[in-house]
Amino acid sequence: MSRRYKDLPESLVFSAFNEVRNSLLAAKDGNDVEEIIKALLTLDERIKIGRRVEIAYMLNSNLSYDEIKRTMSVGFGTISSVEKALQEHKKGFELIFERSNKVQSEFENKAYKKVGGPKLVNKKTKYTGFRRKDVKR
């Protein structure tokens, strides 16, 4: 545990963890997730978490530290800490990657449709209004 919280009673630490979990479990769909995240996290915190996930994807794709550093404008320490988290919490990142792939796939299948008559060779692509946050849990 972080030195910042070493003097907190264990019951308060567990209570805090439970509140985070309960808050995330309260979401029934992507719209709820978005509202909960906005309520709990500052813009800076949301960006930092998102960048950690992006770095985890890059590490999972076997990109080098140098490539990640250049692309994401982060230091080696940040990359190293994400890599350590990937190793220590493999199941959590697998859930993130799996769910992200499912959301992306459903979005691609529902967000756009081809429109035009049966004889039209170059059909137009039309946005349906479906958003990633519309994917059901």
LODO-309882 format. One line per 8 residues: number of its first residue (from 1); their letters; for each residue x negated, y negated, z negated of C-alpha. Coordinates in nm, 3 decimals, m for minus. Each point is the difference from the previous one (the first is absolute). Example, Ala and Ser with C-alpha at 12.3 -4.5 7.8 and 13.67 -1.06 7.14 Angstrom:
<kollums>
1 = AS = m1.230:0.450:m0.780 | m0.137:m0.344:0.066
</kollums>
This chain:
<kollums>
1 = MSRRYKDL = 0.000:0.000:0.000 | m0.109:m0.355:0.064 | m0.190:m0.182:m0.272 | 0.265:m0.272:0.014 | 0.259:0.237:m0.150 | m0.215:0.208:m0.233 | 0.149:m0.161:m0.312 | 0.362:0.059:0.102
9 = PESLVFSA = 0.180:0.277:m0.185 | 0.041:0.311:0.213 | 0.379:m0.022:m0.031 | m0.001:m0.344:0.170 | m0.219:0.128:0.281 | 0.231:0.296:0.066 | 0.303:m0.228:m0.026 | m0.150:m0.230:0.265
17 = FNEVRNSL = m0.070:0.295:0.233 | 0.355:0.125:m0.049 | 0.144:m0.342:0.085 | m0.195:m0.012:0.327 | 0.118:0.348:0.095 | 0.360:m0.072:m0.101 | m0.003:m0.325:0.197 | m0.116:0.175:0.318
25 = LAAKDGND = 0.246:0.286:m0.048 | 0.284:m0.253:m0.021 | m0.026:m0.059:0.375 | 0.255:0.182:0.215 | m0.136:m0.127:0.331 | m0.266:m0.219:0.160 | 0.196:m0.317:m0.071 | 0.000:0.080:m0.372
33 = VEEIIKAL = m0.371:0.085:0.011 | m0.072:m0.337:0.160 | 0.204:m0.189:m0.262 | m0.162:0.190:m0.289 | m0.351:m0.060:0.136 | 0.071:m0.371:0.047 | 0.135:m0.020:m0.355 | m0.296:0.176:m0.160
41 = LTLDERIK = m0.303:m0.101:0.206 | m0.146:m0.330:0.109 | m0.082:m0.048:0.367 | m0.368:0.049:m0.085 | 0.071:0.330:m0.178 | 0.211:0.126:0.291 | m0.277:m0.082:0.247 | m0.267:0.164:m0.216
49 = IGRRVEIA = 0.202:0.320:m0.035 | 0.079:0.006:0.373 | m0.366:m0.044:0.085 | m0.094:0.289:m0.230 | 0.245:0.221:0.186 | m0.143:m0.114:0.335 | m0.353:0.076:m0.123 | 0.119:0.345:m0.113
57 = YMLNSNLS = 0.137:0.065:0.351 | m0.334:m0.105:0.150 | m0.196:0.222:m0.237 | 0.238:0.285:0.076 | m0.072:m0.058:0.371 | m0.374:0.034:m0.072 | m0.088:m0.360:0.083 | m0.335:m0.107:m0.139
65 = YDEIKRTM = m0.039:m0.245:m0.286 | m0.150:m0.248:0.248 | 0.300:0.027:0.236 | 0.244:m0.045:m0.288 | m0.199:m0.292:m0.141 | 0.001:m0.177:0.337 | 0.367:0.069:0.074 | 0.144:m0.076:m0.343
73 = SVGFGTIS = m0.249:m0.266:m0.119 | m0.054:0.180:m0.331 | m0.309:0.096:m0.194 | m0.151:0.344:m0.039 | 0.116:0.004:m0.364 | 0.363:m0.026:0.104 | m0.039:0.276:0.258 | m0.177:0.216:m0.255
81 = SVEKALQE = 0.273:m0.049:m0.261 | 0.269:0.094:0.253 | m0.200:0.308:0.099 | m0.027:0.098:m0.367 | 0.376:m0.045:m0.042 | 0.057:0.212:0.313 | m0.204:0.280:m0.154 | 0.151:m0.027:m0.349
89 = HKKGFELI = 0.362:m0.042:0.112 | 0.013:0.196:0.323 | 0.364:0.104:m0.045 | 0.115:m0.362:m0.039 | m0.171:m0.110:0.320 | 0.132:0.307:0.183 | 0.352:m0.109:m0.100 | m0.069:m0.353:0.126
97 = FERSNKVQ = m0.139:0.125:0.332 | 0.279:0.255:0.049 | 0.279:m0.246:m0.076 | m0.159:m0.270:0.212 | m0.016:0.236:0.298 | 0.366:0.093:m0.049 | 0.107:m0.365:m0.017 | m0.205:m0.090:0.309
105 = SEFENKAY = 0.141:0.294:0.196 | 0.361:m0.079:m0.091 | m0.058:m0.369:0.076 | m0.141:0.081:0.344 | 0.297:0.227:0.076 | 0.269:m0.247:m0.114 | m0.135:m0.355:0.044 | 0.008:m0.016:0.379
113 = KKVGGPKL = 0.215:0.157:0.268 | m0.013:m0.001:0.377 | 0.293:m0.177:0.164 | 0.119:m0.007:0.358 | 0.206:0.206:0.238 | m0.086:0.356:0.099 | m0.148:m0.112:0.332 | m0.222:m0.268:m0.154
121 = VNKKTKYT = m0.360:0.126:0.016 | m0.161:m0.262:m0.224 | 0.242:m0.018:m0.290 | m0.029:m0.288:m0.243 | m0.099:0.060:m0.360 | 0.236:m0.157:m0.251 | m0.059:m0.046:m0.374 | 0.279:0.167:m0.200
129 = GFRRKDVK = m0.049:m0.196:m0.322 | m0.126:0.308:m0.187 | m0.282:m0.090:m0.241 | m0.256:0.212:m0.183 | 0.168:m0.082:m0.329 | 0.326:0.150:0.140 | m0.152:0.350:m0.011 | 0.174:0.195:m0.276
137 = R = m0.199:0.156:m0.280
</kollums>
